[in-house]
Amino acid sequence: MQNRATGLASSSGGSAVAQAAPPAYAPHRKIHPKAVRGRYRRIKTATGTVLLALFALLPWLRWDRGPDAPGQAVLLDLGNQRFYLFAVELWPQQIYYVTGAMILAAVGLFLATALAGRVWCGYSCPQTVWTDLYIWIERLVEGDRGDRIRLDRHPWTAGWIARKLVKHAGWLLVALATGAIGVFYFTDAPALVADLLRFQAPAPAVWSILFFAACTYAMAGFMREQMCIYVCPWPRIQAAMLDEESLVVTYQDWRGEGRAPVRKSQGWDERAADGLGDCIDCGACVQVCPTGIDIRDGIQMECISCGLCIDACNDVMARIGRPGDLIRYDTQAAQAAKATGRPAAPYRWIRPRTIVYTLLIVVVAGLMGIGLALKPRSDISVLRDRAPLFVQLADGRIQNAYTVKIANMTLAGTRYRLTLSGPAGATLGLAGTAGEADRLSLSAHANAVDSYRVYVRVPPSSLAATSTPLAFHLVPEDGSGDQDVRRDTVFLAP
């Protein structure tokens, strides 16, 4: 029986030839992307610059929410369990809005991929934006692709060490700035900067900055394309999002093959007669690719659709006097038509899957918008005591105790009316006070949660079972417009 694992036997019974097993993981090959100019490089640079500016400036925007309220426009206040986004304030019980935002982001990514491949990865992903910034610093200090390759192969000298130190110092400064800005979203930015300058910043903030900085330094400085190829799950998911009419970066092999260097003595008509195409096999498209792939091999998981290979190839085509767009954004359906000489159909933005994704975005965004517009200004939670489950009073009535928490989501103290619905004759009492009634007047501080211990007493004649449905109702006494906030529970009896 043939041993496929070791390759020691041949099917014909001849002499065994040892074959090396392929490695489980491909060895890392350092990539030195070359600088390129062109339309997509300009778009990529502009997009990255805008995103970096937004990331750095958002924590410094102010938003007046009134006295004793945070003045930062975007703040994820984990200590006080509040999320602030300009005029929107989210409490812990409203975390479903974060879920809605994540659904919108996911479906938006699906839609972008169905329309134009991995454009998110190529232009807007934080890994791409920060890697571009790090490569720019690297190029500024060490030179372009050829210079960096020679420097990496050069023996250690004083100049070599100086360049490396300057590059890594720039990387570390960007990493520390990124870590600090990331922490600014979780606390008041001006206050934290003042504490950092006085060396009085809280230890959790310092360690968080160092953690974010270490992640940035490692991922943008060293891992780079490995994050896109091995760590990020999206390359493996995108295949389900693409179809034959999705825009992707394509090499027009029907026009470019066969590849051969250009010779001055050979005209283009003569090349065509010899079966040669426009591709002169210069490798420019590979040299500028941030993931180091050859787009001429077809659609690949590693391609992030940044379009830099298009810019590089167009520059070469212009210099040799050939038409541009040998590499271009196109659909597989259009390429198949062009390869056979048929006219390609116009690109269709509206397709079944793009309609479905757009409708999902509209529905989820609409529901979130309606929810935010009708977001309650108060809330109530009710927790029934478990020990004891009930108490029988001297007059025969049954008493249950509850902890009632009132969340006042306004910037002013408010009084509320607490009532019951359920068993007939039920009355309310407040721990620490005498008397009982069919309603209670309770107050809650501004933007806070106040807790009360409440007793509910019910005549035995109103209880037909050991467990009876009971509901608490909370309404602002000032008639500020909130609807009745209801919380259902049960009343237990012998």
Buried (B, 14 or more C-beta within 10 A) or exposed (E): EEEEEEBEBEEEEEEEEEEEEEEEEEEEEEBBBBBBEBEBBEBBEEBBEEBBEEBBEBBBEEBEBEEEBBBBBBBEBEEEEBBBBEEEBBBEEBEEBEEBBEBBEEBBBBBBBBBBBBBBBBBBBBBBBBBBBBBBBBBEBBBBBEBBBEBEEEEEEEEBEEBBEBBBEBBBEBBBBBBBBBBBBBBBBEEBBEBBEEEEBEEEBBEBBBEBBBBBBEBBBEBBBBBBBEEBEBBEEBEEBBBEBBBBBBBBBEBBBEBBEBEEEBEBEEBEEEEBBBBBBBEBBBBBBBBBBEBBEEBEBBBBBBBBBBBBBBBBBEEEEBEBBBBBBBBBBBBEBBEEEEEBEEBEEEBEBBEBBBEBBEEBBEEBEEEBEEBBBBBBBBEBBEEEEBEEEEEEBBBBBBBBBBBBBBEEEBEBBBBBEBBEEBBBBBEEEEEBEEEBEBEBEBBEBBEBEBBBBBBEEBBEEEEBEBBBBBBBEEEEEBEEBEBEBBBBBE
